[in-house]
Amino acid sequence: MAKGRKATDIVEEIVKPVCDQLGLILWDVRFEKEGPDWFLRIYIDKEGGVFIEDCENLSRTVDPMIDEADPISQAYWLEVSSAGLGRKMTKEFHFEAKKGEEALAKMIRPTEDGLREIRGTIVGCKDGVVTLDCEDGQRQINLKDTSFIKLTDDENLF
């Protein structure tokens, strides 16, 4: 792995052009530990929704490319999937892409007015600060003060 560069950044550089070629949006790349195993997870999106064939095509195409670049020195499982409903939002383009949709911000610590969760409509994101239109007006939320921000489009499914 290149010194000072995160493995996920290297994988993103490899995968993004392939996604563009296949008409996919590279939503996120995560390297996560679950139990004893590590997973390299590539999340994609597409106008009209992601199908299993999209995941298979991307996985088959990028797997040898990632192996050749060898950004991760340990064993891991490669997973390619849809970003899904209730997707976590971590990058500025996520908020731009989902402007006008409902989101939930889970705070690391309570806000000055004691809130641990903030719900609202996404207005945008600039320089790591997300703006949500909430019942009590607009709120500015620094991404680094959140555990996560995710869409709430899956809350009423069950």
N, C-alpha and C positions, 0 to 999 in steps of 0.2 A: 504494500500500500504506500502511496506517495506520502512523504512526511508532512504532517500538519493538515492533511485533508481527511475528512470523514469518509468512511466506506460508502455511506449512503449518497454522498455528493458525487462520488466517482460513478456509482451505479446509475444515478440520475443522468449523468452526462452520456452514459452508454445507451440508456433506455429511451430518453426523450426523442432523439431523431427517429428511432424505430416507431415509437408511438405516433409521431407526426406523419410518418410514411403510411401507417395503417389507419389513419383517421381517428386516432385515440387521443385522449387527454391524459397525460401523466399527472395523476392527482397527488401521489405521495410515494415515498420509499422509506420503509422503516426496517431497522434491524433490531429484533426483539427476542428476549429470552423467555421461554415458557417451560417451566420444569427444568429438565436437564438439557433441553434442545434449544437451538437458536434458529430463528426464522428470518429470512430476507423476504420482506413483503412489498410487493409492487402493487399499488392501487391505481386503477384506471377508471376513466369515465368516457362517455361518448354521447353525442346528441342522439336521442332515441333509446338510450340504455345500452348497457354492456351485456353481451351474450357469452356463453361458455366458450364458443369458438374464438371470440376476441381474446380471451384469457389464454387459451391453448396456443393460438398463433403467436402471441407476444412471448409467451413462455418458451416455446420451441425456438424462436428466433434469437432471444437475448441470452438464454442459458449458456450457449457456448461462448458468446461474446464476454459475458461476465466471468466465466471460467478462465478465459484467456487473459483478461485484465487482472484477475486474481486480487481484488481489493480487500478480500476477507480471508484471513489466514486460518481460520478454524472451520470445522464442519458446520453446515447449516442446511436448512430446507428452503427451497425457493417456492414462493407462493405468488401467483398473480391473480388478482380478483378485482371485482367492482369496488369502487369506493363505498358503495352501499347507501342505504337510507341511514339517517342519523350519523353521517360521516363526520369525522373530526376535521376541523379546519385549522390549519397551522401556517399557511402562507398567504401573503396579501392577495394573490390572484384567486384564492379560494373565496374570499369575501367579495371580490369584484364579480366573480362568476355567479355567486348566489345572492347578489343584492336583491332586497325585497322579500327574502325568505326568512322564516322564523328560526331563531337560534337560541341556544342556552349556553351561558358562560358559567362554568363552575370555578369559583375563586379559590386560590390557595389559602388565603386568609380572608376573613370578613372585610368588607369595604368599610369606610369611615362611618357609614350609616347602618352597619351590621349585616349587610347582605352577603350570603355565601353563594347564591345563585342569582343570575340576572338573565331575564328573558326579554327578547325584543326582536324587532325586524332589522335585518342587516342593512346599514346605510353604506358602509365601506370600511376600508382599512388603509392607513397611511403611516409609514414609519413605525410599524409594530403596534399601533393603537387602533383598536376596532371601535367603530361607532355603531351603537344599537339604538333604535328608536323604541323606547319603552313606554309603558303606561304613564309614567311620571315625567316623561320628556326624554331627550337624548342623553345617552351615557357614553363616556369615553372609557374604554377598558384596555389597559396595556396587556398584550398577549403574555408577557412574562409573569404577570400576576395571576394567570389562570392555570388550573389543572388541565382544562380543555375547554374548547368552544366547539359545539356540534350543532348540526341541523336537528330540528325537532320534528321532522316529517315522519318519524316512525312511532311517535308516542301513542297514537290512537289506533294502531293496527290490531291490537289484541284486546 
